[in-house]
């Protein structure tokens, strides 16, 4: 079974990499298999989540556990999502869908504000500006200047001239450097995936390495 799995993985990898030449039936077959398997795994884990987190605590609680009747609300809302497939009752699916979108948006906004906004502000304000013996920390000063310049770049209440123009220029260069570093990290991540696949083909499949 392990050998069969290695062969399936190797042939699937070669089929996906064949897209580098042009689209072909091997690539489309591997693409459809990947999407189908991903959908099947998603359905399975969704069913397991319902059974573990909703059905068992409601109807099959473990010894000593209290029935969690409040879980019937998300269970009913989840079932109502499937009314989307009805001809006359598909409007009912908008109720749980709106609930999901509202709760998901609230959680996402809270996470973004907490992690990407407030935390960064606090981390910037807490940067030490000098070492002992009154030696300034150049990296902290440059970081703070970059933050201030970036904020000035998006300050549109006044015309950007004089000191504001200089700050906006600093912010533009800082953002370009940050975007370039982020793009470089993305490319390196993709390259690491490619190296892993090549090592799999040459090592585990062909036993060359």
PyMOL CGO cylinders between C-alpha atoms (Angstrom):
from pymol import cmd
from pymol.cgo import CYLINDER

trace = [
    CYLINDER, 0.00, 0.00, 0.00, 2.88, 2.37, 0.74, 0.3, 1, 1, 1, 1, 1, 1,
    CYLINDER, 2.88, 2.37, 0.74, 4.40, 1.69, -2.68, 0.3, 1, 1, 1, 1, 1, 1,
    CYLINDER, 4.40, 1.69, -2.68, 1.02, 2.23, -4.35, 0.3, 1, 1, 1, 1, 1, 1,
    CYLINDER, 1.02, 2.23, -4.35, 0.64, 5.53, -2.53, 0.3, 1, 1, 1, 1, 1, 1,
    CYLINDER, 0.64, 5.53, -2.53, 4.10, 6.66, -3.67, 0.3, 1, 1, 1, 1, 1, 1,
    CYLINDER, 4.10, 6.66, -3.67, 3.28, 5.81, -7.30, 0.3, 1, 1, 1, 1, 1, 1,
    CYLINDER, 3.28, 5.81, -7.30, -0.05, 7.63, -7.14, 0.3, 1, 1, 1, 1, 1, 1,
    CYLINDER, -0.05, 7.63, -7.14, 1.64, 10.67, -5.62, 0.3, 1, 1, 1, 1, 1, 1,
    CYLINDER, 1.64, 10.67, -5.62, 4.42, 10.63, -8.21, 0.3, 1, 1, 1, 1, 1, 1,
    CYLINDER, 4.42, 10.63, -8.21, 2.08, 10.28, -11.19, 0.3, 1, 1, 1, 1, 1, 1,
    CYLINDER, 2.08, 10.28, -11.19, -0.18, 13.00, -9.79, 0.3, 1, 1, 1, 1, 1, 1,
    CYLINDER, -0.18, 13.00, -9.79, 2.81, 15.31, -9.34, 0.3, 1, 1, 1, 1, 1, 1,
    CYLINDER, 2.81, 15.31, -9.34, 3.99, 14.70, -12.91, 0.3, 1, 1, 1, 1, 1, 1,
    CYLINDER, 3.99, 14.70, -12.91, 0.46, 15.28, -14.20, 0.3, 1, 1, 1, 1, 1, 1,
    CYLINDER, 0.46, 15.28, -14.20, 0.23, 18.63, -12.42, 0.3, 1, 1, 1, 1, 1, 1,
    CYLINDER, 0.23, 18.63, -12.42, 3.72, 19.68, -13.56, 0.3, 1, 1, 1, 1, 1, 1,
    CYLINDER, 3.72, 19.68, -13.56, 2.78, 18.82, -17.17, 0.3, 1, 1, 1, 1, 1, 1,
    CYLINDER, 2.78, 18.82, -17.17, 0.79, 22.07, -17.19, 0.3, 1, 1, 1, 1, 1, 1,
    CYLINDER, 0.79, 22.07, -17.19, 4.14, 23.87, -17.55, 0.3, 1, 1, 1, 1, 1, 1,
    CYLINDER, 4.14, 23.87, -17.55, 4.17, 22.76, -21.20, 0.3, 1, 1, 1, 1, 1, 1,
    CYLINDER, 4.17, 22.76, -21.20, 0.47, 23.27, -21.93, 0.3, 1, 1, 1, 1, 1, 1,
    CYLINDER, 0.47, 23.27, -21.93, -2.93, 22.17, -20.70, 0.3, 1, 1, 1, 1, 1, 1,
    CYLINDER, -2.93, 22.17, -20.70, -3.51, 18.50, -21.38, 0.3, 1, 1, 1, 1, 1, 1,
    CYLINDER, -3.51, 18.50, -21.38, -5.80, 15.62, -20.34, 0.3, 1, 1, 1, 1, 1, 1,
    CYLINDER, -5.80, 15.62, -20.34, -3.35, 14.42, -17.67, 0.3, 1, 1, 1, 1, 1, 1,
    CYLINDER, -3.35, 14.42, -17.67, -3.41, 17.80, -15.93, 0.3, 1, 1, 1, 1, 1, 1,
    CYLINDER, -3.41, 17.80, -15.93, -7.21, 18.04, -16.11, 0.3, 1, 1, 1, 1, 1, 1,
    CYLINDER, -7.21, 18.04, -16.11, -7.56, 14.52, -14.69, 0.3, 1, 1, 1, 1, 1, 1,
    CYLINDER, -7.56, 14.52, -14.69, -5.27, 15.30, -11.76, 0.3, 1, 1, 1, 1, 1, 1,
    CYLINDER, -5.27, 15.30, -11.76, -7.04, 18.63, -11.20, 0.3, 1, 1, 1, 1, 1, 1,
    CYLINDER, -7.04, 18.63, -11.20, -10.46, 16.98, -11.09, 0.3, 1, 1, 1, 1, 1, 1,
    CYLINDER, -10.46, 16.98, -11.09, -9.19, 14.25, -8.78, 0.3, 1, 1, 1, 1, 1, 1,
    CYLINDER, -9.19, 14.25, -8.78, -7.72, 16.82, -6.41, 0.3, 1, 1, 1, 1, 1, 1,
    CYLINDER, -7.72, 16.82, -6.41, -10.92, 18.87, -6.29, 0.3, 1, 1, 1, 1, 1, 1,
    CYLINDER, -10.92, 18.87, -6.29, -13.06, 15.78, -5.84, 0.3, 1, 1, 1, 1, 1, 1,
    CYLINDER, -13.06, 15.78, -5.84, -10.90, 14.40, -3.04, 0.3, 1, 1, 1, 1, 1, 1,
    CYLINDER, -10.90, 14.40, -3.04, -10.81, 17.79, -1.32, 0.3, 1, 1, 1, 1, 1, 1,
    CYLINDER, -10.81, 17.79, -1.32, -14.61, 18.04, -1.51, 0.3, 1, 1, 1, 1, 1, 1,
    CYLINDER, -14.61, 18.04, -1.51, -15.02, 14.50, -0.20, 0.3, 1, 1, 1, 1, 1, 1,
    CYLINDER, -15.02, 14.50, -0.20, -12.66, 15.10, 2.71, 0.3, 1, 1, 1, 1, 1, 1,
    CYLINDER, -12.66, 15.10, 2.71, -14.49, 18.35, 3.49, 0.3, 1, 1, 1, 1, 1, 1,
    CYLINDER, -14.49, 18.35, 3.49, -17.84, 16.56, 3.59, 0.3, 1, 1, 1, 1, 1, 1,
    CYLINDER, -17.84, 16.56, 3.59, -16.42, 13.85, 5.84, 0.3, 1, 1, 1, 1, 1, 1,
    CYLINDER, -16.42, 13.85, 5.84, -14.90, 16.29, 8.31, 0.3, 1, 1, 1, 1, 1, 1,
    CYLINDER, -14.90, 16.29, 8.31, -18.09, 18.34, 8.26, 0.3, 1, 1, 1, 1, 1, 1,
    CYLINDER, -18.09, 18.34, 8.26, -20.09, 15.25, 9.20, 0.3, 1, 1, 1, 1, 1, 1,
    CYLINDER, -20.09, 15.25, 9.20, -17.59, 14.37, 11.93, 0.3, 1, 1, 1, 1, 1, 1,
    CYLINDER, -17.59, 14.37, 11.93, -17.83, 17.90, 13.31, 0.3, 1, 1, 1, 1, 1, 1,
    CYLINDER, -17.83, 17.90, 13.31, -21.62, 17.72, 13.48, 0.3, 1, 1, 1, 1, 1, 1,
    CYLINDER, -21.62, 17.72, 13.48, -21.55, 14.34, 15.23, 0.3, 1, 1, 1, 1, 1, 1,
    CYLINDER, -21.55, 14.34, 15.23, -18.81, 15.27, 17.69, 0.3, 1, 1, 1, 1, 1, 1,
    CYLINDER, -18.81, 15.27, 17.69, -19.77, 18.85, 18.54, 0.3, 1, 1, 1, 1, 1, 1,
    CYLINDER, -19.77, 18.85, 18.54, -23.57, 18.80, 18.19, 0.3, 1, 1, 1, 1, 1, 1,
    CYLINDER, -23.57, 18.80, 18.19, -25.22, 15.37, 17.97, 0.3, 1, 1, 1, 1, 1, 1,
    CYLINDER, -25.22, 15.37, 17.97, -23.34, 13.52, 20.71, 0.3, 1, 1, 1, 1, 1, 1,
    CYLINDER, -23.34, 13.52, 20.71, -23.48, 16.33, 23.31, 0.3, 1, 1, 1, 1, 1, 1,
    CYLINDER, -23.48, 16.33, 23.31, -27.23, 16.60, 22.64, 0.3, 1, 1, 1, 1, 1, 1,
    CYLINDER, -27.23, 16.60, 22.64, -28.41, 13.00, 22.32, 0.3, 1, 1, 1, 1, 1, 1,
    CYLINDER, -28.41, 13.00, 22.32, -25.49, 10.77, 23.34, 0.3, 1, 1, 1, 1, 1, 1,
    CYLINDER, -25.49, 10.77, 23.34, -23.69, 12.57, 26.21, 0.3, 1, 1, 1, 1, 1, 1,
    CYLINDER, -23.69, 12.57, 26.21, -20.86, 10.78, 27.94, 0.3, 1, 1, 1, 1, 1, 1,
    CYLINDER, -20.86, 10.78, 27.94, -21.29, 9.50, 31.47, 0.3, 1, 1, 1, 1, 1, 1,
    CYLINDER, -21.29, 9.50, 31.47, -21.48, 12.38, 33.90, 0.3, 1, 1, 1, 1, 1, 1,
    CYLINDER, -21.48, 12.38, 33.90, -21.96, 15.05, 31.24, 0.3, 1, 1, 1, 1, 1, 1,
    CYLINDER, -21.96, 15.05, 31.24, -25.03, 17.29, 31.08, 0.3, 1, 1, 1, 1, 1, 1,
    CYLINDER, -25.03, 17.29, 31.08, -26.98, 17.54, 27.85, 0.3, 1, 1, 1, 1, 1, 1,
    CYLINDER, -26.98, 17.54, 27.85, -26.09, 20.79, 26.11, 0.3, 1, 1, 1, 1, 1, 1,
    CYLINDER, -26.09, 20.79, 26.11, -29.50, 21.77, 24.83, 0.3, 1, 1, 1, 1, 1, 1,
    CYLINDER, -29.50, 21.77, 24.83, -28.29, 25.13, 23.51, 0.3, 1, 1, 1, 1, 1, 1,
    CYLINDER, -28.29, 25.13, 23.51, -26.47, 23.26, 20.74, 0.3, 1, 1, 1, 1, 1, 1,
    CYLINDER, -26.47, 23.26, 20.74, -29.82, 22.56, 19.09, 0.3, 1, 1, 1, 1, 1, 1,
    CYLINDER, -29.82, 22.56, 19.09, -29.76, 26.14, 17.74, 0.3, 1, 1, 1, 1, 1, 1,
    CYLINDER, -29.76, 26.14, 17.74, -26.64, 25.76, 15.53, 0.3, 1, 1, 1, 1, 1, 1,
    CYLINDER, -26.64, 25.76, 15.53, -27.79, 22.24, 14.61, 0.3, 1, 1, 1, 1, 1, 1,
    CYLINDER, -27.79, 22.24, 14.61, -31.14, 23.52, 13.32, 0.3, 1, 1, 1, 1, 1, 1,
    CYLINDER, -31.14, 23.52, 13.32, -29.46, 26.41, 11.52, 0.3, 1, 1, 1, 1, 1, 1,
    CYLINDER, -29.46, 26.41, 11.52, -27.08, 23.99, 9.85, 0.3, 1, 1, 1, 1, 1, 1,
    CYLINDER, -27.08, 23.99, 9.85, -29.94, 21.81, 8.65, 0.3, 1, 1, 1, 1, 1, 1,
    CYLINDER, -29.94, 21.81, 8.65, -31.79, 24.86, 7.31, 0.3, 1, 1, 1, 1, 1, 1,
    CYLINDER, -31.79, 24.86, 7.31, -28.83, 25.58, 5.02, 0.3, 1, 1, 1, 1, 1, 1,
    CYLINDER, -28.83, 25.58, 5.02, -29.87, 22.57, 2.93, 0.3, 1, 1, 1, 1, 1, 1,
    CYLINDER, -29.87, 22.57, 2.93, -33.22, 24.18, 2.10, 0.3, 1, 1, 1, 1, 1, 1,
    CYLINDER, -33.22, 24.18, 2.10, -31.21, 25.88, -0.62, 0.3, 1, 1, 1, 1, 1, 1,
    CYLINDER, -31.21, 25.88, -0.62, -31.87, 22.79, -2.74, 0.3, 1, 1, 1, 1, 1, 1,
    CYLINDER, -31.87, 22.79, -2.74, -35.67, 23.18, -2.48, 0.3, 1, 1, 1, 1, 1, 1,
    CYLINDER, -35.67, 23.18, -2.48, -37.62, 24.96, -5.17, 0.3, 1, 1, 1, 1, 1, 1,
    CYLINDER, -37.62, 24.96, -5.17, -40.10, 26.79, -2.95, 0.3, 1, 1, 1, 1, 1, 1,
    CYLINDER, -40.10, 26.79, -2.95, -38.23, 26.91, 0.34, 0.3, 1, 1, 1, 1, 1, 1,
    CYLINDER, -38.23, 26.91, 0.34, -34.80, 28.07, -0.76, 0.3, 1, 1, 1, 1, 1, 1,
    CYLINDER, -34.80, 28.07, -0.76, -35.45, 31.48, 0.85, 0.3, 1, 1, 1, 1, 1, 1,
    CYLINDER, -35.45, 31.48, 0.85, -35.20, 29.79, 4.27, 0.3, 1, 1, 1, 1, 1, 1,
    CYLINDER, -35.20, 29.79, 4.27, -31.49, 29.17, 3.70, 0.3, 1, 1, 1, 1, 1, 1,
    CYLINDER, -31.49, 29.17, 3.70, -30.91, 32.94, 3.83, 0.3, 1, 1, 1, 1, 1, 1,
    CYLINDER, -30.91, 32.94, 3.83, -31.62, 32.95, 7.59, 0.3, 1, 1, 1, 1, 1, 1,
    CYLINDER, -31.62, 32.95, 7.59, -28.69, 30.71, 8.68, 0.3, 1, 1, 1, 1, 1, 1,
    CYLINDER, -28.69, 30.71, 8.68, -26.53, 32.13, 5.88, 0.3, 1, 1, 1, 1, 1, 1,
    CYLINDER, -26.53, 32.13, 5.88, -27.07, 35.67, 7.18, 0.3, 1, 1, 1, 1, 1, 1,
    CYLINDER, -27.07, 35.67, 7.18, -26.30, 34.48, 10.69, 0.3, 1, 1, 1, 1, 1, 1,
    CYLINDER, -26.30, 34.48, 10.69, -23.06, 32.87, 9.51, 0.3, 1, 1, 1, 1, 1, 1,
    CYLINDER, -23.06, 32.87, 9.51, -21.99, 35.95, 7.57, 0.3, 1, 1, 1, 1, 1, 1,
    CYLINDER, -21.99, 35.95, 7.57, -22.77, 38.27, 10.49, 0.3, 1, 1, 1, 1, 1, 1,
    CYLINDER, -22.77, 38.27, 10.49, -20.98, 36.21, 13.12, 0.3, 1, 1, 1, 1, 1, 1,
    CYLINDER, -20.98, 36.21, 13.12, -18.06, 35.48, 10.80, 0.3, 1, 1, 1, 1, 1, 1,
    CYLINDER, -18.06, 35.48, 10.80, -17.65, 39.15, 9.91, 0.3, 1, 1, 1, 1, 1, 1,
    CYLINDER, -17.65, 39.15, 9.91, -17.75, 40.18, 13.57, 0.3, 1, 1, 1, 1, 1, 1,
    CYLINDER, -17.75, 40.18, 13.57, -15.10, 37.63, 14.53, 0.3, 1, 1, 1, 1, 1, 1,
    CYLINDER, -15.10, 37.63, 14.53, -12.93, 38.57, 11.56, 0.3, 1, 1, 1, 1, 1, 1,
    CYLINDER, -12.93, 38.57, 11.56, -13.15, 42.30, 12.31, 0.3, 1, 1, 1, 1, 1, 1,
    CYLINDER, -13.15, 42.30, 12.31, -12.32, 41.69, 15.94, 0.3, 1, 1, 1, 1, 1, 1,
    CYLINDER, -12.32, 41.69, 15.94, -9.34, 39.55, 15.02, 0.3, 1, 1, 1, 1, 1, 1,
    CYLINDER, -9.34, 39.55, 15.02, -8.06, 42.04, 12.45, 0.3, 1, 1, 1, 1, 1, 1,
    CYLINDER, -8.06, 42.04, 12.45, -8.40, 45.00, 14.81, 0.3, 1, 1, 1, 1, 1, 1,
    CYLINDER, -8.40, 45.00, 14.81, -6.78, 43.11, 17.66, 0.3, 1, 1, 1, 1, 1, 1,
    CYLINDER, -6.78, 43.11, 17.66, -3.94, 41.44, 15.78, 0.3, 1, 1, 1, 1, 1, 1,
    CYLINDER, -3.94, 41.44, 15.78, -3.23, 43.71, 12.82, 0.3, 1, 1, 1, 1, 1, 1,
    CYLINDER, -3.23, 43.71, 12.82, -4.08, 47.10, 14.31, 0.3, 1, 1, 1, 1, 1, 1,
    CYLINDER, -4.08, 47.10, 14.31, -3.94, 47.45, 18.08, 0.3, 1, 1, 1, 1, 1, 1,
    CYLINDER, -3.94, 47.45, 18.08, -1.11, 44.96, 18.57, 0.3, 1, 1, 1, 1, 1, 1,
    CYLINDER, -1.11, 44.96, 18.57, 1.05, 46.71, 15.99, 0.3, 1, 1, 1, 1, 1, 1,
    CYLINDER, 1.05, 46.71, 15.99, 0.37, 50.11, 17.54, 0.3, 1, 1, 1, 1, 1, 1,
    CYLINDER, 0.37, 50.11, 17.54, 1.30, 48.84, 21.00, 0.3, 1, 1, 1, 1, 1, 1,
    CYLINDER, 1.30, 48.84, 21.00, 4.39, 47.05, 19.69, 0.3, 1, 1, 1, 1, 1, 1,
    CYLINDER, 4.39, 47.05, 19.69, 5.54, 50.23, 17.94, 0.3, 1, 1, 1, 1, 1, 1,
    CYLINDER, 5.54, 50.23, 17.94, 4.97, 52.38, 21.02, 0.3, 1, 1, 1, 1, 1, 1,
    CYLINDER, 4.97, 52.38, 21.02, 6.89, 49.92, 23.20, 0.3, 1, 1, 1, 1, 1, 1,
    CYLINDER, 6.89, 49.92, 23.20, 10.02, 49.85, 21.05, 0.3, 1, 1, 1, 1, 1, 1,
    CYLINDER, 10.02, 49.85, 21.05, 13.11, 50.83, 23.08, 0.3, 1, 1, 1, 1, 1, 1,
    CYLINDER, 13.11, 50.83, 23.08, 14.85, 53.81, 21.54, 0.3, 1, 1, 1, 1, 1, 1,
    CYLINDER, 14.85, 53.81, 21.54, 18.17, 53.47, 23.32, 0.3, 1, 1, 1, 1, 1, 1,
    CYLINDER, 18.17, 53.47, 23.32, 20.45, 50.96, 25.02, 0.3, 1, 1, 1, 1, 1, 1,
    CYLINDER, 20.45, 50.96, 25.02, 22.30, 51.53, 28.21, 0.3, 1, 1, 1, 1, 1, 1,
    CYLINDER, 22.30, 51.53, 28.21, 24.91, 54.31, 28.20, 0.3, 1, 1, 1, 1, 1, 1,
    CYLINDER, 24.91, 54.31, 28.20, 22.58, 56.46, 26.02, 0.3, 1, 1, 1, 1, 1, 1,
    CYLINDER, 22.58, 56.46, 26.02, 23.29, 54.49, 22.85, 0.3, 1, 1, 1, 1, 1, 1,
    CYLINDER, 23.29, 54.49, 22.85, 20.40, 54.84, 20.44, 0.3, 1, 1, 1, 1, 1, 1,
    CYLINDER, 20.40, 54.84, 20.44, 18.88, 51.80, 18.74, 0.3, 1, 1, 1, 1, 1, 1,
    CYLINDER, 18.88, 51.80, 18.74, 19.07, 52.58, 15.05, 0.3, 1, 1, 1, 1, 1, 1,
    CYLINDER, 19.07, 52.58, 15.05, 16.68, 49.79, 14.02, 0.3, 1, 1, 1, 1, 1, 1,
    CYLINDER, 16.68, 49.79, 14.02, 13.93, 51.01, 16.36, 0.3, 1, 1, 1, 1, 1, 1,
    CYLINDER, 13.93, 51.01, 16.36, 14.32, 54.60, 15.17, 0.3, 1, 1, 1, 1, 1, 1,
    CYLINDER, 14.32, 54.60, 15.17, 14.17, 53.53, 11.52, 0.3, 1, 1, 1, 1, 1, 1,
    CYLINDER, 14.17, 53.53, 11.52, 11.08, 51.41, 12.22, 0.3, 1, 1, 1, 1, 1, 1,
    CYLINDER, 11.08, 51.41, 12.22, 9.27, 54.31, 13.90, 0.3, 1, 1, 1, 1, 1, 1,
    CYLINDER, 9.27, 54.31, 13.90, 10.23, 56.69, 11.08, 0.3, 1, 1, 1, 1, 1, 1,
    CYLINDER, 10.23, 56.69, 11.08, 8.89, 54.16, 8.59, 0.3, 1, 1, 1, 1, 1, 1,
    CYLINDER, 8.89, 54.16, 8.59, 5.58, 53.88, 10.46, 0.3, 1, 1, 1, 1, 1, 1,
    CYLINDER, 5.58, 53.88, 10.46, 5.20, 57.65, 10.68, 0.3, 1, 1, 1, 1, 1, 1,
    CYLINDER, 5.20, 57.65, 10.68, 6.09, 58.06, 6.99, 0.3, 1, 1, 1, 1, 1, 1,
    CYLINDER, 6.09, 58.06, 6.99, 3.54, 55.43, 5.97, 0.3, 1, 1, 1, 1, 1, 1,
    CYLINDER, 3.54, 55.43, 5.97, 0.83, 57.17, 8.00, 0.3, 1, 1, 1, 1, 1, 1,
    CYLINDER, 0.83, 57.17, 8.00, 1.74, 60.49, 6.38, 0.3, 1, 1, 1, 1, 1, 1,
    CYLINDER, 1.74, 60.49, 6.38, 1.47, 58.90, 2.93, 0.3, 1, 1, 1, 1, 1, 1,
    CYLINDER, 1.47, 58.90, 2.93, -2.22, 58.21, 3.59, 0.3, 1, 1, 1, 1, 1, 1,
    CYLINDER, -2.22, 58.21, 3.59, -2.90, 61.62, 5.13, 0.3, 1, 1, 1, 1, 1, 1,
    CYLINDER, -2.90, 61.62, 5.13, -5.01, 63.43, 2.53, 0.3, 1, 1, 1, 1, 1, 1,
    CYLINDER, -5.01, 63.43, 2.53, -6.47, 66.28, 4.61, 0.3, 1, 1, 1, 1, 1, 1,
    CYLINDER, -6.47, 66.28, 4.61, -3.66, 68.63, 3.58, 0.3, 1, 1, 1, 1, 1, 1,
    CYLINDER, -3.66, 68.63, 3.58, -1.58, 68.98, 0.46, 0.3, 1, 1, 1, 1, 1, 1,
    CYLINDER, -1.58, 68.98, 0.46, 1.58, 66.91, 0.68, 0.3, 1, 1, 1, 1, 1, 1,
    CYLINDER, 1.58, 66.91, 0.68, 4.33, 69.49, 0.34, 0.3, 1, 1, 1, 1, 1, 1,
    CYLINDER, 4.33, 69.49, 0.34, 7.27, 70.43, 2.47, 0.3, 1, 1, 1, 1, 1, 1,
    CYLINDER, 7.27, 70.43, 2.47, 7.76, 68.10, 5.47, 0.3, 1, 1, 1, 1, 1, 1,
    CYLINDER, 7.76, 68.10, 5.47, 4.61, 66.17, 4.54, 0.3, 1, 1, 1, 1, 1, 1,
    CYLINDER, 4.61, 66.17, 4.54, 6.03, 65.44, 1.09, 0.3, 1, 1, 1, 1, 1, 1,
    CYLINDER, 6.03, 65.44, 1.09, 9.26, 64.14, 2.60, 0.3, 1, 1, 1, 1, 1, 1,
    CYLINDER, 9.26, 64.14, 2.60, 7.35, 61.94, 5.05, 0.3, 1, 1, 1, 1, 1, 1,
    CYLINDER, 7.35, 61.94, 5.05, 5.12, 60.64, 2.24, 0.3, 1, 1, 1, 1, 1, 1,
    CYLINDER, 5.12, 60.64, 2.24, 8.20, 59.76, 0.18, 0.3, 1, 1, 1, 1, 1, 1,
    CYLINDER, 8.20, 59.76, 0.18, 9.68, 57.86, 3.12, 0.3, 1, 1, 1, 1, 1, 1,
    CYLINDER, 9.68, 57.86, 3.12, 6.37, 56.02, 3.58, 0.3, 1, 1, 1, 1, 1, 1,
    CYLINDER, 6.37, 56.02, 3.58, 6.24, 55.12, -0.13, 0.3, 1, 1, 1, 1, 1, 1,
    CYLINDER, 6.24, 55.12, -0.13, 9.73, 53.62, -0.05, 0.3, 1, 1, 1, 1, 1, 1,
    CYLINDER, 9.73, 53.62, -0.05, 8.98, 51.73, 3.16, 0.3, 1, 1, 1, 1, 1, 1,
    CYLINDER, 8.98, 51.73, 3.16, 5.82, 50.23, 1.67, 0.3, 1, 1, 1, 1, 1, 1,
    CYLINDER, 5.82, 50.23, 1.67, 7.61, 49.22, -1.54, 0.3, 1, 1, 1, 1, 1, 1,
    CYLINDER, 7.61, 49.22, -1.54, 10.33, 47.49, 0.49, 0.3, 1, 1, 1, 1, 1, 1,
    CYLINDER, 10.33, 47.49, 0.49, 7.70, 45.74, 2.62, 0.3, 1, 1, 1, 1, 1, 1,
    CYLINDER, 7.70, 45.74, 2.62, 5.71, 44.61, -0.45, 0.3, 1, 1, 1, 1, 1, 1,
    CYLINDER, 5.71, 44.61, -0.45, 8.89, 43.37, -2.09, 0.3, 1, 1, 1, 1, 1, 1,
    CYLINDER, 8.89, 43.37, -2.09, 9.86, 41.39, 1.00, 0.3, 1, 1, 1, 1, 1, 1,
    CYLINDER, 9.86, 41.39, 1.00, 6.36, 39.88, 1.21, 0.3, 1, 1, 1, 1, 1, 1,
    CYLINDER, 6.36, 39.88, 1.21, 6.49, 38.91, -2.47, 0.3, 1, 1, 1, 1, 1, 1,
    CYLINDER, 6.49, 38.91, -2.47, 9.93, 37.40, -1.99, 0.3, 1, 1, 1, 1, 1, 1,
    CYLINDER, 9.93, 37.40, -1.99, 8.68, 35.32, 0.94, 0.3, 1, 1, 1, 1, 1, 1,
    CYLINDER, 8.68, 35.32, 0.94, 5.77, 34.10, -1.20, 0.3, 1, 1, 1, 1, 1, 1,
    CYLINDER, 5.77, 34.10, -1.20, 8.12, 33.08, -4.01, 0.3, 1, 1, 1, 1, 1, 1,
    CYLINDER, 8.12, 33.08, -4.01, 10.43, 31.30, -1.56, 0.3, 1, 1, 1, 1, 1, 1,
    CYLINDER, 10.43, 31.30, -1.56, 7.47, 29.42, -0.08, 0.3, 1, 1, 1, 1, 1, 1,
    CYLINDER, 7.47, 29.42, -0.08, 6.44, 28.23, -3.55, 0.3, 1, 1, 1, 1, 1, 1,
    CYLINDER, 6.44, 28.23, -3.55, 10.01, 27.27, -4.33, 0.3, 1, 1, 1, 1, 1, 1,
    CYLINDER, 10.01, 27.27, -4.33, 10.19, 25.21, -1.13, 0.3, 1, 1, 1, 1, 1, 1,
    CYLINDER, 10.19, 25.21, -1.13, 7.07, 23.33, -2.25, 0.3, 1, 1, 1, 1, 1, 1,
    CYLINDER, 7.07, 23.33, -2.25, 8.69, 22.66, -5.63, 0.3, 1, 1, 1, 1, 1, 1,
    CYLINDER, 8.69, 22.66, -5.63, 11.90, 21.45, -3.98, 0.3, 1, 1, 1, 1, 1, 1,
    CYLINDER, 11.90, 21.45, -3.98, 9.86, 19.14, -1.76, 0.3, 1, 1, 1, 1, 1, 1,
    CYLINDER, 9.86, 19.14, -1.76, 8.09, 17.64, -4.77, 0.3, 1, 1, 1, 1, 1, 1,
    CYLINDER, 8.09, 17.64, -4.77, 11.36, 17.16, -6.69, 0.3, 1, 1, 1, 1, 1, 1,
    CYLINDER, 11.36, 17.16, -6.69, 12.94, 15.52, -3.64, 0.3, 1, 1, 1, 1, 1, 1,
    CYLINDER, 12.94, 15.52, -3.64, 9.88, 13.22, -3.43, 0.3, 1, 1, 1, 1, 1, 1,
    CYLINDER, 9.88, 13.22, -3.43, 10.20, 12.24, -7.10, 0.3, 1, 1, 1, 1, 1, 1,
    CYLINDER, 10.20, 12.24, -7.10, 13.96, 11.67, -7.05, 0.3, 1, 1, 1, 1, 1, 1,
    CYLINDER, 13.96, 11.67, -7.05, 14.13, 10.21, -3.56, 0.3, 1, 1, 1, 1, 1, 1,
    CYLINDER, 14.13, 10.21, -3.56, 11.08, 8.23, -2.51, 0.3, 1, 1, 1, 1, 1, 1,
    CYLINDER, 11.08, 8.23, -2.51, 9.94, 7.36, -6.04, 0.3, 1, 1, 1, 1, 1, 1,
    CYLINDER, 9.94, 7.36, -6.04, 13.08, 6.86, -8.15, 0.3, 1, 1, 1, 1, 1, 1,
    CYLINDER, 13.08, 6.86, -8.15, 15.52, 6.33, -5.22, 0.3, 1, 1, 1, 1, 1, 1,
    CYLINDER, 15.52, 6.33, -5.22, 18.16, 8.45, -6.96, 0.3, 1, 1, 1, 1, 1, 1,
    CYLINDER, 18.16, 8.45, -6.96, 18.88, 10.65, -3.93, 0.3, 1, 1, 1, 1, 1, 1,
]
cmd.load_cgo(trace, "trace")
